[in-house]
Amino acid sequence: MQEACSIPLTTLHADGGASANALLMQFQADLVQCPVLASTSTDVSALGAAYLAGLGVGVWSSTEALGALHRGEQRYTPSMADARRSALLAGWRDALARVLQE
């Protein structure tokens, strides 16, 4: 699935409600053939706003200081057989082609 992107994908970061679905995150890792790091917090957008506010009032001195903070992540690594992945992607492309024709 990475062929549509001109920049190689080495890690996919996921957050929000869907990131709590382990099956979906593993499926993503399998299809894009790279690790998925899923946030263990479904409220990561609110956390980002809090980080920005903290930067604004001096709780943190820089974005580098924020980068050093621990982030809870679950790592999913690709494990699907190539033949299965290819078959699923072929089905996806076929479904897309049919939808786009209408």
Gaussian input, Z-matrix of N, CA and C with variables (Angstrom, degrees):
# hf/3-21g

backbone

0 1
 N
 C     1     B1
 C     2     B2     1     A1
 N     3     B3     2     A2     1     D1
 C     4     B4     3     A3     2     D2
 C     5     B5     4     A4     3     D3
 N     6     B6     5     A5     4     D4
 C     7     B7     6     A6     5     D5
 C     8     B8     7     A7     6     D6
 N     9     B9     8     A8     7     D7
 C    10    B10     9     A9     8     D8
 C    11    B11    10    A10     9     D9
 N    12    B12    11    A11    10    D10
 C    13    B13    12    A12    11    D11
 C    14    B14    13    A13    12    D12
 N    15    B15    14    A14    13    D13
 C    16    B16    15    A15    14    D14
 C    17    B17    16    A16    15    D15
 N    18    B18    17    A17    16    D16
 C    19    B19    18    A18    17    D17
 C    20    B20    19    A19    18    D18
 N    21    B21    20    A20    19    D19
 C    22    B22    21    A21    20    D20
 C    23    B23    22    A22    21    D21
 N    24    B24    23    A23    22    D22
 C    25    B25    24    A24    23    D23
 C    26    B26    25    A25    24    D24
 N    27    B27    26    A26    25    D25
 C    28    B28    27    A27    26    D26
 C    29    B29    28    A28    27    D27
 N    30    B30    29    A29    28    D28
 C    31    B31    30    A30    29    D29
 C    32    B32    31    A31    30    D30
 N    33    B33    32    A32    31    D31
 C    34    B34    33    A33    32    D32
 C    35    B35    34    A34    33    D33
 N    36    B36    35    A35    34    D34
 C    37    B37    36    A36    35    D35
 C    38    B38    37    A37    36    D36
 N    39    B39    38    A38    37    D37
 C    40    B40    39    A39    38    D38
 C    41    B41    40    A40    39    D39
 N    42    B42    41    A41    40    D40
 C    43    B43    42    A42    41    D41
 C    44    B44    43    A43    42    D42
 N    45    B45    44    A44    43    D43
 C    46    B46    45    A45    44    D44
 C    47    B47    46    A46    45    D45
 N    48    B48    47    A47    46    D46
 C    49    B49    48    A48    47    D47
 C    50    B50    49    A49    48    D48
 N    51    B51    50    A50    49    D49
 C    52    B52    51    A51    50    D50
 C    53    B53    52    A52    51    D51
 N    54    B54    53    A53    52    D52
 C    55    B55    54    A54    53    D53
 C    56    B56    55    A55    54    D54
 N    57    B57    56    A56    55    D55
 C    58    B58    57    A57    56    D56
 C    59    B59    58    A58    57    D57
 N    60    B60    59    A59    58    D58
 C    61    B61    60    A60    59    D59
 C    62    B62    61    A61    60    D60
 N    63    B63    62    A62    61    D61
 C    64    B64    63    A63    62    D62
 C    65    B65    64    A64    63    D63
 N    66    B66    65    A65    64    D64
 C    67    B67    66    A66    65    D65
 C    68    B68    67    A67    66    D66
 N    69    B69    68    A68    67    D67
 C    70    B70    69    A69    68    D68
 C    71    B71    70    A70    69    D69
 N    72    B72    71    A71    70    D70
 C    73    B73    72    A72    71    D71
 C    74    B74    73    A73    72    D72
 N    75    B75    74    A74    73    D73
 C    76    B76    75    A75    74    D74
 C    77    B77    76    A76    75    D75
 N    78    B78    77    A77    76    D76
 C    79    B79    78    A78    77    D77
 C    80    B80    79    A79    78    D78
 N    81    B81    80    A80    79    D79
 C    82    B82    81    A81    80    D80
 C    83    B83    82    A82    81    D81
 N    84    B84    83    A83    82    D82
 C    85    B85    84    A84    83    D83
 C    86    B86    85    A85    84    D84
 N    87    B87    86    A86    85    D85
 C    88    B88    87    A87    86    D86
 C    89    B89    88    A88    87    D87
 N    90    B90    89    A89    88    D88
 C    91    B91    90    A90    89    D89
 C    92    B92    91    A91    90    D90
 N    93    B93    92    A92    91    D91
 C    94    B94    93    A93    92    D92
 C    95    B95    94    A94    93    D93
 N    96    B96    95    A95    94    D94
 C    97    B97    96    A96    95    D95
 C    98    B98    97    A97    96    D96
 N    99    B99    98    A98    97    D97
 C   100   B100    99    A99    98    D98
 C   101   B101   100   A100    99    D99
 N   102   B102   101   A101   100   D100
 C   103   B103   102   A102   101   D101
 C   104   B104   103   A103   102   D102
 N   105   B105   104   A104   103   D103
 C   106   B106   105   A105   104   D104
 C   107   B107   106   A106   105   D105
 N   108   B108   107   A107   106   D106
 C   109   B109   108   A108   107   D107
 C   110   B110   109   A109   108   D108
 N   111   B111   110   A110   109   D109
 C   112   B112   111   A111   110   D110
 C   113   B113   112   A112   111   D111
 N   114   B114   113   A113   112   D112
 C   115   B115   114   A114   113   D113
 C   116   B116   115   A115   114   D114
 N   117   B117   116   A116   115   D115
 C   118   B118   117   A117   116   D116
 C   119   B119   118   A118   117   D117
 N   120   B120   119   A119   118   D118
 C   121   B121   120   A120   119   D119
 C   122   B122   121   A121   120   D120
 N   123   B123   122   A122   121   D121
 C   124   B124   123   A123   122   D122
 C   125   B125   124   A124   123   D123
 N   126   B126   125   A125   124   D124
 C   127   B127   126   A126   125   D125
 C   128   B128   127   A127   126   D126
 N   129   B129   128   A128   127   D127
 C   130   B130   129   A129   128   D128
 C   131   B131   130   A130   129   D129
 N   132   B132   131   A131   130   D130
 C   133   B133   132   A132   131   D131
 C   134   B134   133   A133   132   D132
 N   135   B135   134   A134   133   D133
 C   136   B136   135   A135   134   D134
 C   137   B137   136   A136   135   D135
 N   138   B138   137   A137   136   D136
 C   139   B139   138   A138   137   D137
 C   140   B140   139   A139   138   D138
 N   141   B141   140   A140   139   D139
 C   142   B142   141   A141   140   D140
 C   143   B143   142   A142   141   D141
 N   144   B144   143   A143   142   D142
 C   145   B145   144   A144   143   D143
 C   146   B146   145   A145   144   D144
 N   147   B147   146   A146   145   D145
 C   148   B148   147   A147   146   D146
 C   149   B149   148   A148   147   D147
 N   150   B150   149   A149   148   D148
 C   151   B151   150   A150   149   D149
 C   152   B152   151   A151   150   D150
 N   153   B153   152   A152   151   D151
 C   154   B154   153   A153   152   D152
 C   155   B155   154   A154   153   D153
 N   156   B156   155   A155   154   D154
 C   157   B157   156   A156   155   D155
 C   158   B158   157   A157   156   D156
 N   159   B159   158   A158   157   D157
 C   160   B160   159   A159   158   D158
 C   161   B161   160   A160   159   D159
 N   162   B162   161   A161   160   D160
 C   163   B163   162   A162   161   D161
 C   164   B164   163   A163   162   D162
 N   165   B165   164   A164   163   D163
 C   166   B166   165   A165   164   D164
 C   167   B167   166   A166   165   D165
 N   168   B168   167   A167   166   D166
 C   169   B169   168   A168   167   D167
 C   170   B170   169   A169   168   D168
 N   171   B171   170   A170   169   D169
 C   172   B172   171   A171   170   D170
 C   173   B173   172   A172   171   D171
 N   174   B174   173   A173   172   D172
 C   175   B175   174   A174   173   D173
 C   176   B176   175   A175   174   D174
 N   177   B177   176   A176   175   D175
 C   178   B178   177   A177   176   D176
 C   179   B179   178   A178   177   D177
 N   180   B180   179   A179   178   D178
 C   181   B181   180   A180   179   D179
 C   182   B182   181   A181   180   D180
 N   183   B183   182   A182   181   D181
 C   184   B184   183   A183   182   D182
 C   185   B185   184   A184   183   D183
 N   186   B186   185   A185   184   D184
 C   187   B187   186   A186   185   D185
 C   188   B188   187   A187   186   D186
 N   189   B189   188   A188   187   D187
 C   190   B190   189   A189   188   D188
 C   191   B191   190   A190   189   D189
 N   192   B192   191   A191   190   D190
 C   193   B193   192   A192   191   D191
 C   194   B194   193   A193   192   D192
 N   195   B195   194   A194   193   D193
 C   196   B196   195   A195   194   D194
 C   197   B197   196   A196   195   D195
 N   198   B198   197   A197   196   D196
 C   199   B199   198   A198   197   D197
 C   200   B200   199   A199   198   D198
 N   201   B201   200   A200   199   D199
 C   202   B202   201   A201   200   D200
 C   203   B203   202   A202   201   D201
 N   204   B204   203   A203   202   D202
 C   205   B205   204   A204   203   D203
 C   206   B206   205   A205   204   D204
 N   207   B207   206   A206   205   D205
 C   208   B208   207   A207   206   D206
 C   209   B209   208   A208   207   D207
 N   210   B210   209   A209   208   D208
 C   211   B211   210   A210   209   D209
 C   212   B212   211   A211   210   D210
 N   213   B213   212   A212   211   D211
 C   214   B214   213   A213   212   D212
 C   215   B215   214   A214   213   D213
 N   216   B216   215   A215   214   D214
 C   217   B217   216   A216   215   D215
 C   218   B218   217   A217   216   D216
 N   219   B219   218   A218   217   D217
 C   220   B220   219   A219   218   D218
 C   221   B221   220   A220   219   D219
 N   222   B222   221   A221   220   D220
 C   223   B223   222   A222   221   D221
 C   224   B224   223   A223   222   D222
 N   225   B225   224   A224   223   D223
 C   226   B226   225   A225   224   D224
 C   227   B227   226   A226   225   D225
 N   228   B228   227   A227   226   D226
 C   229   B229   228   A228   227   D227
 C   230   B230   229   A229   228   D228
 N   231   B231   230   A230   229   D229
 C   232   B232   231   A231   230   D230
 C   233   B233   232   A232   231   D231
 N   234   B234   233   A233   232   D232
 C   235   B235   234   A234   233   D233
 C   236   B236   235   A235   234   D234
 N   237   B237   236   A236   235   D235
 C   238   B238   237   A237   236   D236
 C   239   B239   238   A238   237   D237
 N   240   B240   239   A239   238   D238
 C   241   B241   240   A240   239   D239
 C   242   B242   241   A241   240   D240
 N   243   B243   242   A242   241   D241
 C   244   B244   243   A243   242   D242
 C   245   B245   244   A244   243   D243
 N   246   B246   245   A245   244   D244
 C   247   B247   246   A246   245   D245
 C   248   B248   247   A247   246   D246
 N   249   B249   248   A248   247   D247
 C   250   B250   249   A249   248   D248
 C   251   B251   250   A250   249   D249
 N   252   B252   251   A251   250   D250
 C   253   B253   252   A252   251   D251
 C   254   B254   253   A253   252   D252
 N   255   B255   254   A254   253   D253
 C   256   B256   255   A255   254   D254
 C   257   B257   256   A256   255   D255
 N   258   B258   257   A257   256   D256
 C   259   B259   258   A258   257   D257
 C   260   B260   259   A259   258   D258
 N   261   B261   260   A260   259   D259
 C   262   B262   261   A261   260   D260
 C   263   B263   262   A262   261   D261
 N   264   B264   263   A263   262   D262
 C   265   B265   264   A264   263   D263
 C   266   B266   265   A265   264   D264
 N   267   B267   266   A266   265   D265
 C   268   B268   267   A267   266   D266
 C   269   B269   268   A268   267   D267
 N   270   B270   269   A269   268   D268
 C   271   B271   270   A270   269   D269
 C   272   B272   271   A271   270   D270
 N   273   B273   272   A272   271   D271
 C   274   B274   273   A273   272   D272
 C   275   B275   274   A274   273   D273
 N   276   B276   275   A275   274   D274
 C   277   B277   276   A276   275   D275
 C   278   B278   277   A277   276   D276
 N   279   B279   278   A278   277   D277
 C   280   B280   279   A279   278   D278
 C   281   B281   280   A280   279   D279
 N   282   B282   281   A281   280   D280
 C   283   B283   282   A282   281   D281
 C   284   B284   283   A283   282   D282
 N   285   B285   284   A284   283   D283
 C   286   B286   285   A285   284   D284
 C   287   B287   286   A286   285   D285
 N   288   B288   287   A287   286   D286
 C   289   B289   288   A288   287   D287
 C   290   B290   289   A289   288   D288
 N   291   B291   290   A290   289   D289
 C   292   B292   291   A291   290   D290
 C   293   B293   292   A292   291   D291
 N   294   B294   293   A293   292   D292
 C   295   B295   294   A294   293   D293
 C   296   B296   295   A295   294   D294
 N   297   B297   296   A296   295   D295
 C   298   B298   297   A297   296   D296
 C   299   B299   298   A298   297   D297
 N   300   B300   299   A299   298   D298
 C   301   B301   300   A300   299   D299
 C   302   B302   301   A301   300   D300
 N   303   B303   302   A302   301   D301
 C   304   B304   303   A303   302   D302
 C   305   B305   304   A304   303   D303

   B1=1.4380
   B2=1.5133
   B3=1.3000
   B4=1.4500
   B5=1.5244
   B6=1.3324
   B7=1.4667
   B8=1.5244
   B9=1.3203
   B10=1.4586
   B11=1.5205
   B12=1.2955
   B13=1.4642
   B14=1.5213
   B15=1.3180
   B16=1.4620
   B17=1.5278
   B18=1.3258
   B19=1.4582
   B20=1.5272
   B21=1.3268
   B22=1.4651
   B23=1.5328
   B24=1.2998
   B25=1.4532
   B26=1.5251
   B27=1.3397
   B28=1.4613
   B29=1.5205
   B30=1.3253
   B31=1.4597
   B32=1.5147
   B33=1.3113
   B34=1.4612
   B35=1.5244
   B36=1.3303
   B37=1.4622
   B38=1.5197
   B39=1.3310
   B40=1.4585
   B41=1.5200
   B42=1.3346
   B43=1.4580
   B44=1.5105
   B45=1.3126
   B46=1.4551
   B47=1.5205
   B48=1.3135
   B49=1.4517
   B50=1.5110
   B51=1.3290
   B52=1.4701
   B53=1.5261
   B54=1.3283
   B55=1.4664
   B56=1.5301
   B57=1.3242
   B58=1.4682
   B59=1.5239
   B60=1.3241
   B61=1.4636
   B62=1.5301
   B63=1.3286
   B64=1.4619
   B65=1.5287
   B66=1.3284
   B67=1.4676
   B68=1.5299
   B69=1.3184
   B70=1.4586
   B71=1.5253
   B72=1.3214
   B73=1.4637
   B74=1.5285
   B75=1.3366
   B76=1.4634
   B77=1.5228
   B78=1.3231
   B79=1.4623
   B80=1.5306
   B81=1.3308
   B82=1.4717
   B83=1.5269
   B84=1.3257
   B85=1.4659
   B86=1.5221
   B87=1.3332
   B88=1.4622
   B89=1.5244
   B90=1.3324
   B91=1.4649
   B92=1.5163
   B93=1.3345
   B94=1.4640
   B95=1.5184
   B96=1.3304
   B97=1.4659
   B98=1.5243
   B99=1.3219
   B100=1.4540
   B101=1.5305
   B102=1.3196
   B103=1.4590
   B104=1.5273
   B105=1.3177
   B106=1.4641
   B107=1.5214
   B108=1.3287
   B109=1.4585
   B110=1.5168
   B111=1.3165
   B112=1.4616
   B113=1.5199
   B114=1.3055
   B115=1.4585
   B116=1.5213
   B117=1.3146
   B118=1.4560
   B119=1.5257
   B120=1.3266
   B121=1.4668
   B122=1.5200
   B123=1.3238
   B124=1.4679
   B125=1.5264
   B126=1.3348
   B127=1.4631
   B128=1.5180
   B129=1.3095
   B130=1.4576
   B131=1.5350
   B132=1.3232
   B133=1.4729
   B134=1.5206
   B135=1.3237
   B136=1.4704
   B137=1.5288
   B138=1.3095
   B139=1.4551
   B140=1.5293
   B141=1.3132
   B142=1.4666
   B143=1.5166
   B144=1.3233
   B145=1.4657
   B146=1.5263
   B147=1.3245
   B148=1.4628
   B149=1.5278
   B150=1.3229
   B151=1.4589
   B152=1.5303
   B153=1.3357
   B154=1.4657
   B155=1.5216
   B156=1.3292
   B157=1.4694
   B158=1.5290
   B159=1.3204
   B160=1.4620
   B161=1.5068
   B162=1.3137
   B163=1.4686
   B164=1.5220
   B165=1.3267
   B166=1.4663
   B167=1.5134
   B168=1.3188
   B169=1.4728
   B170=1.5255
   B171=1.3185
   B172=1.4589
   B173=1.5155
   B174=1.3333
   B175=1.4702
   B176=1.5228
   B177=1.3237
   B178=1.4598
   B179=1.5155
   B180=1.3207
   B181=1.4589
   B182=1.5212
   B183=1.3392
   B184=1.4623
   B185=1.5245
   B186=1.3297
   B187=1.4630
   B188=1.5264
   B189=1.3367
   B190=1.4631
   B191=1.5251
   B192=1.3425
   B193=1.4680
   B194=1.5276
   B195=1.3179
   B196=1.4678
   B197=1.5244
   B198=1.3142
   B199=1.4612
   B200=1.5160
   B201=1.3223
   B202=1.4606
   B203=1.5285
   B204=1.3299
   B205=1.4643
   B206=1.5206
   B207=1.3255
   B208=1.4707
   B209=1.5334
   B210=1.3049
   B211=1.4626
   B212=1.5237
   B213=1.3073
   B214=1.4523
   B215=1.5241
   B216=1.3189
   B217=1.4646
   B218=1.5244
   B219=1.3045
   B220=1.4649
   B221=1.5210
   B222=1.3194
   B223=1.4697
   B224=1.5313
   B225=1.3159
   B226=1.4669
   B227=1.5208
   B228=1.3226
   B229=1.4591
   B230=1.5267
   B231=1.3271
   B232=1.4634
   B233=1.5312
   B234=1.3434
   B235=1.4609
   B236=1.5321
   B237=1.3178
   B238=1.4612
   B239=1.5334
   B240=1.3051
   B241=1.4625
   B242=1.5339
   B243=1.3183
   B244=1.4679
   B245=1.5295
   B246=1.3251
   B247=1.4748
   B248=1.5293
   B249=1.3236
   B250=1.4705
   B251=1.5179
   B252=1.3272
   B253=1.4635
   B254=1.5251
   B255=1.3080
   B256=1.4650
   B257=1.5238
   B258=1.3218
   B259=1.4708
   B260=1.5283
   B261=1.3291
   B262=1.4619
   B263=1.5300
   B264=1.3231
   B265=1.4676
   B266=1.5218
   B267=1.3321
   B268=1.4678
   B269=1.5294
   B270=1.3197
   B271=1.4596
   B272=1.5198
   B273=1.3278
   B274=1.4695
   B275=1.5294
   B276=1.3137
   B277=1.4705
   B278=1.5301
   B279=1.3280
   B280=1.4584
   B281=1.5234
   B282=1.3191
   B283=1.4761
   B284=1.5225
   B285=1.3294
   B286=1.4647
   B287=1.5301
   B288=1.3184
   B289=1.4581
   B290=1.5219
   B291=1.3266
   B292=1.4672
   B293=1.5241
   B294=1.3125
   B295=1.4635
   B296=1.5341
   B297=1.3160
   B298=1.4552
   B299=1.5321
   B300=1.3205
   B301=1.4681
   B302=1.5204
   B303=1.3298
   B304=1.4631
   B305=1.5002
   A1=112.62
   A2=117.10
   A3=120.09
   A4=112.74
   A5=117.58
   A6=119.52
   A7=112.99
   A8=119.08
   A9=121.85
   A10=112.18
   A11=117.83
   A12=122.28
   A13=109.04
   A14=116.25
   A15=119.17
   A16=111.92
   A17=117.95
   A18=122.30
   A19=108.03
   A20=117.96
   A21=119.42
   A22=111.46
   A23=115.91
   A24=121.84
   A25=108.38
   A26=116.36
   A27=119.94
   A28=112.06
   A29=116.80
   A30=122.58
   A31=108.10
   A32=116.40
   A33=121.91
   A34=107.67
   A35=116.70
   A36=121.95
   A37=108.27
   A38=115.85
   A39=120.98
   A40=109.33
   A41=115.47
   A42=120.27
   A43=109.08
   A44=116.12
   A45=120.81
   A46=110.95
   A47=115.76
   A48=121.74
   A49=114.48
   A50=117.41
   A51=120.37
   A52=112.14
   A53=117.44
   A54=119.89
   A55=112.15
   A56=117.63
   A57=121.22
   A58=111.78
   A59=117.67
   A60=122.11
   A61=109.13
   A62=115.80
   A63=120.94
   A64=112.55
   A65=117.19
   A66=120.44
   A67=110.76
   A68=116.25
   A69=120.39
   A70=111.68
   A71=117.46
   A72=120.63
   A73=111.16
   A74=117.03
   A75=119.95
   A76=110.13
   A77=116.49
   A78=121.44
   A79=110.56
   A80=116.11
   A81=120.30
   A82=110.33
   A83=116.58
   A84=120.37
   A85=110.97
   A86=116.07
   A87=120.38
   A88=111.72
   A89=117.08
   A90=119.57
   A91=113.53
   A92=117.55
   A93=118.95
   A94=112.53
   A95=116.77
   A96=123.57
   A97=113.06
   A98=114.75
   A99=120.27
   A100=107.75
   A101=117.35
   A102=119.46
   A103=112.18
   A104=115.07
   A105=122.17
   A106=106.83
   A107=116.31
   A108=121.93
   A109=107.01
   A110=115.87
   A111=121.56
   A112=109.56
   A113=115.82
   A114=121.03
   A115=109.74
   A116=116.02
   A117=119.52
   A118=110.80
   A119=116.49
   A120=121.30
   A121=108.81
   A122=116.34
   A123=119.07
   A124=110.80
   A125=117.17
   A126=121.73
   A127=111.67
   A128=116.97
   A129=120.74
   A130=112.15
   A131=118.39
   A132=119.60
   A133=110.38
   A134=116.97
   A135=120.54
   A136=110.11
   A137=116.63
   A138=120.55
   A139=110.26
   A140=116.73
   A141=120.78
   A142=111.66
   A143=116.68
   A144=120.32
   A145=110.41
   A146=117.10
   A147=120.69
   A148=110.47
   A149=117.40
   A150=120.44
   A151=110.71
   A152=116.30
   A153=119.49
   A154=111.54
   A155=116.85
   A156=120.22
   A157=109.79
   A158=116.81
   A159=120.69
   A160=112.77
   A161=116.73
   A162=120.01
   A163=110.46
   A164=115.13
   A165=120.36
   A166=114.03
   A167=117.65
   A168=120.24
   A169=112.73
   A170=117.13
   A171=120.53
   A172=116.66
   A173=118.38
   A174=119.74
   A175=109.41
   A176=116.45
   A177=122.45
   A178=108.08
   A179=115.95
   A180=120.47
   A181=113.81
   A182=117.82
   A183=119.74
   A184=110.45
   A185=114.68
   A186=118.78
   A187=110.54
   A188=117.05
   A189=120.15
   A190=110.56
   A191=116.47
   A192=120.37
   A193=110.03
   A194=116.45
   A195=119.84
   A196=110.62
   A197=116.43
   A198=120.99
   A199=113.07
   A200=116.44
   A201=120.56
   A202=112.61
   A203=117.69
   A204=120.73
   A205=110.49
   A206=115.14
   A207=120.10
   A208=109.77
   A209=115.29
   A210=121.33
   A211=107.30
   A212=115.36
   A213=118.75
   A214=109.80
   A215=116.10
   A216=120.68
   A217=109.91
   A218=114.11
   A219=121.51
   A220=106.49
   A221=116.77
   A222=120.99
   A223=109.77
   A224=115.51
   A225=122.83
   A226=107.33
   A227=116.71
   A228=120.60
   A229=109.79
   A230=116.63
   A231=120.09
   A232=111.10
   A233=115.55
   A234=118.98
   A235=112.70
   A236=117.26
   A237=120.94
   A238=110.70
   A239=115.93
   A240=121.10
   A241=109.71
   A242=115.71
   A243=120.65
   A244=112.73
   A245=117.34
   A246=120.32
   A247=110.46
   A248=117.14
   A249=121.09
   A250=110.28
   A251=116.69
   A252=121.72
   A253=110.63
   A254=117.38
   A255=121.57
   A256=111.39
   A257=117.06
   A258=120.98
   A259=110.75
   A260=117.30
   A261=120.46
   A262=111.64
   A263=116.27
   A264=119.61
   A265=111.76
   A266=117.31
   A267=120.74
   A268=109.78
   A269=117.54
   A270=121.24
   A271=111.81
   A272=116.77
   A273=121.60
   A274=110.78
   A275=116.18
   A276=120.00
   A277=111.06
   A278=117.19
   A279=121.63
   A280=110.37
   A281=117.16
   A282=120.84
   A283=110.20
   A284=117.36
   A285=120.72
   A286=111.58
   A287=115.93
   A288=120.08
   A289=111.04
   A290=116.86
   A291=120.11
   A292=112.32
   A293=116.99
   A294=120.54
   A295=110.67
   A296=116.09
   A297=120.00
   A298=113.29
   A299=117.49
   A300=120.95
   A301=111.21
   A302=116.67
   A303=119.83
   A304=112.52
   D1=-12.57
   D2=-178.18
   D3=-74.58
   D4=-9.09
   D5=-174.78
   D6=-63.66
   D7=-19.41
   D8=-179.70
   D9=-79.61
   D10=-10.72
   D11=-176.10
   D12=-109.58
   D13=134.90
   D14=-179.34
   D15=-81.41
   D16=-12.01
   D17=178.14
   D18=-106.78
   D19=125.13
   D20=-179.30
   D21=-60.46
   D22=136.15
   D23=179.33
   D24=-91.39
   D25=119.48
   D26=-179.42
   D27=-104.79
   D28=-28.25
   D29=177.34
   D30=-150.88
   D31=137.30
   D32=176.17
   D33=-108.86
   D34=123.72
   D35=178.06
   D36=-98.14
   D37=132.71
   D38=-178.25
   D39=-126.52
   D40=142.96
   D41=174.63
   D42=-148.59
   D43=178.48
   D44=-178.10
   D45=89.13
   D46=-177.64
   D47=-175.02
   D48=-56.65
   D49=-40.21
   D50=-177.82
   D51=-65.16
   D52=-24.35
   D53=-178.39
   D54=-68.37
   D55=-13.32
   D56=176.82
   D57=-81.34
   D58=-8.18
   D59=-178.94
   D60=-92.26
   D61=100.02
   D62=-176.45
   D63=-59.82
   D64=-37.94
   D65=179.59
   D66=-63.00
   D67=-44.29
   D68=179.06
   D69=-64.67
   D70=-42.05
   D71=-179.36
   D72=-65.92
   D73=-39.59
   D74=177.45
   D75=-65.95
   D76=-40.22
   D77=178.47
   D78=-61.58
   D79=-41.85
   D80=177.11
   D81=-60.28
   D82=-47.77
   D83=179.65
   D84=-58.74
   D85=-42.91
   D86=-179.55
   D87=-64.44
   D88=-43.27
   D89=-176.59
   D90=-72.38
   D91=-40.14
   D92=-178.40
   D93=-89.24
   D94=-5.43
   D95=177.03
   D96=55.12
   D97=45.15
   D98=172.31
   D99=-153.76
   D100=160.51
   D101=-179.74
   D102=-62.38
   D103=145.94
   D104=172.64
   D105=-113.38
   D106=127.17
   D107=174.04
   D108=-106.06
   D109=107.71
   D110=-177.55
   D111=-99.41
   D112=128.94
   D113=178.21
   D114=-63.64
   D115=139.34
   D116=176.22
   D117=-84.19
   D118=-3.68
   D119=176.09
   D120=-107.56
   D121=123.29
   D122=177.44
   D123=-81.62
   D124=-4.65
   D125=179.91
   D126=-107.63
   D127=37.34
   D128=-174.78
   D129=-66.89
   D130=-26.71
   D131=176.62
   D132=-66.16
   D133=-42.60
   D134=176.72
   D135=-65.11
   D136=-37.13
   D137=177.97
   D138=-63.12
   D139=-41.09
   D140=177.34
   D141=-61.71
   D142=-41.53
   D143=176.95
   D144=-62.75
   D145=-40.56
   D146=178.43
   D147=-65.15
   D148=-39.61
   D149=177.45
   D150=-61.34
   D151=-45.29
   D152=179.10
   D153=-62.64
   D154=-40.87
   D155=177.46
   D156=-63.10
   D157=-42.68
   D158=177.93
   D159=-61.86
   D160=-38.45
   D161=174.73
   D162=-62.21
   D163=-42.75
   D164=-177.89
   D165=-62.91
   D166=-33.75
   D167=-178.08
   D168=-102.42
   D169=5.26
   D170=173.46
   D171=89.66
   D172=11.81
   D173=175.58
   D174=-62.86
   D175=-40.93
   D176=174.03
   D177=-118.03
   D178=144.07
   D179=-174.62
   D180=-85.44
   D181=-19.88
   D182=-175.50
   D183=-162.27
   D184=168.24
   D185=174.81
   D186=-67.75
   D187=-26.05
   D188=176.11
   D189=-64.62
   D190=-38.41
   D191=177.50
   D192=-63.99
   D193=-38.45
   D194=176.83
   D195=-65.78
   D196=-39.64
   D197=-180.00
   D198=-62.16
   D199=-25.17
   D200=-179.32
   D201=-82.08
   D202=-10.97
   D203=-179.90
   D204=-68.81
   D205=145.33
   D206=178.42
   D207=-69.14
   D208=133.78
   D209=174.61
   D210=-120.12
   D211=128.75
   D212=177.33
   D213=-75.10
   D214=121.24
   D215=179.61
   D216=-137.90
   D217=146.18
   D218=172.17
   D219=-107.44
   D220=130.11
   D221=-177.99
   D222=-99.44
   D223=131.48
   D224=174.99
   D225=-119.02
   D226=128.95
   D227=-179.99
   D228=-114.18
   D229=147.54
   D230=-178.79
   D231=-59.30
   D232=136.32
   D233=178.46
   D234=-142.64
   D235=-0.74
   D236=-177.42
   D237=-76.43
   D238=141.30
   D239=176.93
   D240=-63.64
   D241=143.29
   D242=-177.46
   D243=-57.16
   D244=-39.49
   D245=-178.67
   D246=-63.68
   D247=-41.88
   D248=179.18
   D249=-66.29
   D250=-44.31
   D251=178.51
   D252=-59.75
   D253=-46.55
   D254=179.93
   D255=-61.10
   D256=-41.60
   D257=179.45
   D258=-64.55
   D259=-43.25
   D260=178.95
   D261=-64.48
   D262=-42.72
   D263=178.93
   D264=-65.92
   D265=-37.30
   D266=177.30
   D267=-63.27
   D268=-42.25
   D269=176.99
   D270=-63.15
   D271=-40.92
   D272=177.96
   D273=-62.98
   D274=-46.34
   D275=179.97
   D276=-63.55
   D277=-39.08
   D278=177.56
   D279=-63.20
   D280=-45.01
   D281=179.45
   D282=-63.11
   D283=-42.35
   D284=178.25
   D285=-61.58
   D286=-44.59
   D287=-179.58
   D288=-60.45
   D289=-41.67
   D290=178.74
   D291=-66.02
   D292=-39.96
   D293=-179.98
   D294=-68.38
   D295=-40.84
   D296=-177.95
   D297=-71.07
   D298=-21.03
   D299=178.60
   D300=-74.15
   D301=-27.27
   D302=-174.88
   D303=-81.17

